[in-house]
């Protein structure tokens, strides 16, 4: 569930805020989240500890590891089901049962590989702190990196793992139990779990209830407008799930930018759903600003970005430039009411 609780103290503080305190059209009224898509993947090989660390240094609020399961049951950060696109598996290990799928290799075998993508393996002024920055990391290693940073700095960088389709119950439970063991258990930890499967997201919600966890859950897909209203295309089933139905168990939706409209964002917000857009891939300041500012104005709650530093700079520029609206106390009161509705829905 997204953090929506607004206390009397927060409202009182708003009255004393400077004339240029930031306010956004996001669900919470706070600045949108900068989500490091596969780490700082525009600069360094995706889903490596180096890419995650650089993203954190560039100001990411959250790092996103896609997860696959090895033959011996370990969760590793890898977008594709196959190791072929991003590693040297073809030359080091060769095929297994006619494929290069992660599930055909043990963790020990995968650890002999190096992640090699077109992003290169260096960034000016950055030196990885770990001994093997470009090996395939486990989910545990990603969380260890984030926790070490948070402990050292007092930051609350979150994790945003994706349970790759098919989002099976066994994998969903393993993701959540590993998150629980590492202290990523509630919205206060700034963490999410995401999947392209609506049923998988419902299962994640049920498992969280069982485990006493309350991380935010997002359903991924393409925005669709139907006769019944806005929905999200479901990959596993090929159907469209209406936002009203998703709001029964999800806290947000992660939507492809090419399908997204400002009207969709308004409809999602009306149901208490945050909207995260994927993926911003502009490599220059001018292009990034042109692509992202309109979505920030429209109230997008989180931006998946390959260029963490550019998105961070754009969001921060908005923080210092947005005037405090005269109706902020009323807005905060409305958000507080929405929080009550969301809590009631969670209890149900």
Secondary structure, DSSP 8 states (H G I E B T S, - for coil): -------HHHHHHHHTS-TT----SSSSSS--EEEEETTTTTTS-TTSHHHHHHHHHTT-SEEE-EEEE-TTS-EEE-SSSBSTTTB-HHHHT--BTTB-BGGGS-HHHHTT--B--TT-S-BTTB--SSS-TTS--BHHHHHHHHHHHHHHH----EEEEEE-SS--HHHHHHHHHHHHHTT--BGGGT-EEEES-HHHHHHHHHHHHHHT-B-EEEEEE-EEEETTEEEEEETTTTEEEEHHHHTTT-SEEEEEGGG--HHHHHHHHHTT-EEEEEEE---SHHHHHHHHHHHHHHT-SEEEES-HHHHHHHHHHHHHH----TTHHHHHHHHHHHHHHHHHHHH-
